[in-house]
Amino acid sequence: MKKIAFITGASRGIGRATAIAFARAGFDLAISARTLETGEVFQHSVRKADGRPLDGSLNATADAARKLGAQVLVVRMDLLDNNSVINAAQQVLDHYGRVDVLINNAIYQGADLNHTFMELQPETLERVAQGYILAPFILTRKLMPAMLEQGAGVVINITSGAGEKDPPFAADKGGWGYGYGAGKAAVSRLSGVLSRELGEQGIQAFTVNPGVITTETLKETIGEKGVLALSNCSAAPEIPAAVFVWLATNTTATNYQMCTINAQPFAIEKNIKAES
């Protein structure tokens, strides 16, 4: 029986690359995001400079994964809606009856996320709390009983340096703001709690910092010149995706819990190869 990987935020970027990597590794998939079809428009989302939505969709990701032999369940999920998160988890459990690997990749990415402290509004922090704390908690909590019943499960939470250190510059000069930093700081604490409390029952949990990744969102946020400037210190989404697969399948991965794994140097250290 093939194992099941549930990847959130899989319409583009790291999530899409992760879904394809797990399909290539022999997993069947459940994938979620808001965007089922390319071109759908949502409130509180990053858009192109001309206002159009970013490229990518769940159905396009599913098509690519199915070509690799995976069964794929596509589930629309909105992190800012608790009922949507609960319903997505239930759909996956109803369809597969189990989840072996959960990748909490989706985040809130509204245009207000990186405002400076004096620009930041309470409404933004409410969305940050919903997207970075409540939604991953609700989803993981909903799936955990099935993992505990089967005696095994892997949870991978994706953090950022913004959640673990102070910004090198002000938010309006290339650094990050309190909203994003606070959200990722919360993400960084989840895996250690899961490992400590549920490790003896077969649960493994990891915190991974992908580093700077050249996703569609990054390209639209900093522009082509910014991407070129980062060319020597950024990586393709396939790099962290390959690290996630390694953590979910390698018998020695358990040794890398209770810490933050920096995906790019980790891939080099472990000779983890990414396929595009």
C-alpha positions in Angstrom: 0.0 0.0 0.0 1.4 3.4 -1.0 1.9 6.0 1.7 -0.1 9.3 1.6 1.5 12.7 1.7 -0.8 15.8 2.3 0.8 19.0 1.0 -0.8 22.4 1.7 -0.2 25.4 -0.6 0.5 23.1 -3.5 -0.7 25.3 -6.3 2.8 26.8 -7.0 6.2 27.3 -5.5 7.6 25.0 -2.9 4.3 23.3 -2.4 4.0 22.3 -6.1 7.6 21.1 -6.2 7.0 19.1 -3.0 4.0 17.4 -4.4 5.9 16.4 -7.5 8.8 15.2 -5.5 6.7 13.0 -3.3 4.9 11.6 -6.4 8.2 10.7 -7.9 9.1 9.0 -4.6 6.1 6.7 -4.8 3.6 8.5 -2.6 -0.1 9.1 -3.4 -1.1 12.7 -2.6 -3.6 15.0 -1.2 -2.9 18.6 -2.2 -4.6 21.8 -1.1 -4.7 25.5 -1.8 -7.3 28.1 -2.7 -6.5 28.1 -6.4 -8.0 25.2 -8.3 -7.6 26.7 -11.8 -5.1 29.2 -13.1 -6.4 32.7 -13.1 -8.7 32.6 -10.1 -8.6 35.8 -8.0 -8.7 36.0 -4.2 -8.7 38.7 -1.6 -5.4 38.9 0.4 -3.1 37.3 -2.2 0.1 38.3 -4.0 -0.5 39.4 -7.6 1.5 40.3 -10.6 2.4 44.0 -11.1 -0.5 44.4 -13.5 -3.0 43.0 -11.0 -3.4 39.5 -12.5 -3.1 36.5 -10.3 0.1 34.5 -10.2 0.4 31.5 -12.5 -0.2 28.0 -11.1 -3.1 25.9 -9.8 -3.9 22.8 -7.9 -5.2 21.0 -11.0 -2.0 21.8 -12.9 0.0 20.3 -10.0 -2.2 17.3 -9.9 -1.8 16.7 -13.6 2.0 16.7 -13.2 1.9 14.4 -10.3 -0.4 11.9 -12.0 2.0 11.6 -14.9 4.4 10.2 -12.4 2.0 7.5 -11.3 0.5 9.1 -8.2 -3.1 9.1 -7.2 -4.0 12.7 -6.3 -6.9 14.1 -4.3 -7.4 17.9 -5.0 -8.9 19.8 -2.1 -9.6 23.5 -2.0 -8.6 25.0 1.3 -8.6 28.5 2.7 -6.3 29.0 5.7 -8.3 32.0 6.8 -11.4 29.9 7.2 -11.4 27.3 10.0 -14.3 25.4 8.6 -12.4 25.1 5.3 -9.4 23.7 7.0 -11.5 21.2 9.0 -13.4 20.1 5.9 -10.2 19.7 3.9 -8.7 17.4 6.5 -11.9 15.4 6.7 -12.0 15.0 2.9 -8.5 13.6 2.9 -9.3 11.1 5.7 -12.5 10.1 4.1 -10.8 9.5 0.8 -7.6 7.7 1.9 -8.3 6.7 5.5 -4.8 7.8 6.6 -2.1 10.4 6.2 1.5 9.4 6.6 3.2 12.8 5.9 1.8 16.2 6.4 3.6 19.2 4.9 2.4 22.5 6.5 3.6 24.7 3.7 0.7 27.1 3.0 0.9 30.5 4.6 -1.0 33.9 4.6 0.7 36.1 2.0 -1.4 39.2 1.8 0.2 42.5 0.5 0.0 43.8 4.1 2.1 41.0 5.6 5.4 42.9 5.5 4.3 46.3 6.5 6.5 48.3 8.9 5.6 48.5 12.5 3.9 51.9 12.2 1.9 50.8 9.1 0.9 47.4 10.6 -2.8 47.1 11.6 -4.4 44.7 14.1 -6.4 43.2 11.2 -3.2 42.0 9.6 -2.0 40.3 12.8 -5.4 38.6 13.1 -4.9 37.1 9.6 -1.3 36.2 10.5 -2.5 34.4 13.7 -5.2 32.6 11.7 -2.8 31.5 8.8 0.3 30.8 10.8 -1.0 29.5 14.1 -4.6 28.4 14.1 -4.8 26.8 10.6 -1.7 24.6 11.0 -2.8 23.7 14.5 -6.3 22.8 13.4 -5.1 20.8 10.4 -2.5 18.9 12.3 -4.8 18.3 15.3 -7.5 16.9 13.0 -5.1 14.5 11.3 -3.2 13.4 14.4 -5.6 10.8 15.7 -5.3 8.8 12.5 -1.5 9.0 12.7 -1.5 7.9 16.3 -3.8 5.0 15.5 -1.5 3.8 12.8 1.5 4.3 15.1 3.5 6.5 12.7 3.4 9.9 11.1 5.6 12.7 9.9 4.8 16.4 10.2 7.1 18.9 8.5 6.6 22.6 9.3 8.2 25.2 7.1 9.7 28.2 8.8 11.9 31.1 7.8 14.9 33.0 9.2 12.4 35.8 9.8 11.0 33.7 12.6 14.3 33.0 14.3 16.3 36.2 14.1 16.0 40.0 13.7 15.8 41.6 10.2 19.0 42.9 8.6 17.1 45.9 7.3 13.8 47.7 8.0 10.7 46.1 6.3 10.5 48.9 3.8 14.2 48.6 2.9 14.4 44.9 2.1 13.9 43.3 5.6 10.9 41.7 7.1 8.2 43.2 9.3 6.8 42.1 12.6 3.8 40.4 11.0 5.8 37.9 9.0 8.4 37.4 11.6 5.8 36.7 14.3 4.0 34.2 12.1 7.1 32.3 11.3 8.3 32.4 14.9 5.1 30.5 15.8 5.6 28.0 13.1 9.1 27.3 14.5 7.7 26.1 17.8 5.2 23.6 16.6 7.4 20.6 15.6 9.4 20.5 18.8 6.2 20.3 20.9 4.9 17.4 18.6 8.2 15.6 18.9 8.4 15.9 22.6 4.8 15.0 23.4 4.1 12.4 20.7 7.4 11.0 19.7 7.1 7.9 21.8 3.9 7.1 19.9 5.6 7.1 16.5 5.2 10.8 15.5 8.2 12.6 13.9 8.1 16.3 13.4 10.6 18.6 11.7 11.1 22.3 11.3 12.7 23.3 8.0 13.9 26.7 6.7 14.1 26.5 2.9 16.2 29.7 2.7 15.7 32.1 -0.2 13.8 30.2 -2.9 13.0 31.5 -6.4 9.2 31.0 -6.3 6.6 32.9 -8.3 5.8 34.9 -5.3 9.4 36.0 -4.7 9.8 36.9 -8.4 6.7 39.2 -8.2 7.7 40.6 -4.9 11.3 41.7 -5.7 11.2 41.8 -9.5 13.7 40.4 -12.1 16.5 42.6 -10.9 16.1 41.4 -7.4 16.1 37.8 -8.5 19.3 38.3 -10.4 20.9 40.0 -7.4 20.0 36.9 -5.3 21.1 34.4 -8.0 24.1 33.3 -5.9 22.2 32.8 -2.7 18.9 31.4 -3.8 17.7 28.0 -4.8 15.0 26.3 -6.9 11.9 25.0 -5.0 13.0 21.5 -5.9 15.8 21.7 -3.3 13.7 22.0 -0.2 11.2 19.6 -1.7 13.9 16.9 -2.0 14.9 17.6 1.7 11.3 17.0 2.7 11.2 13.7 1.0 14.5 12.7 2.6 13.1 13.6 6.1 10.0 11.6 5.4 11.7 8.5 4.2 15.2 8.2 5.6 15.6 6.1 8.7 18.2 8.4 10.2 15.9 11.5 9.9 14.7 11.1 13.4 18.1 12.6 14.6 17.2 15.9 13.1 14.2 16.7 15.2 14.2 19.4 17.9 16.1 21.8 15.7 15.7 24.0 12.6 17.0 22.3 9.4 18.4 24.8 6.9 17.4 23.1 3.7 20.1 24.3 1.3 23.2 23.4 3.3 21.5 20.3 4.6 21.0 19.1 1.0 24.7 19.6 0.3 25.7 17.9 3.5 23.5 14.8 2.9 24.1 14.8 -0.9 20.3 15.1 -1.5 19.7 15.5 -5.2 16.8 17.4 -6.5 15.0 16.5 -9.8 13.2 19.1 -11.8 
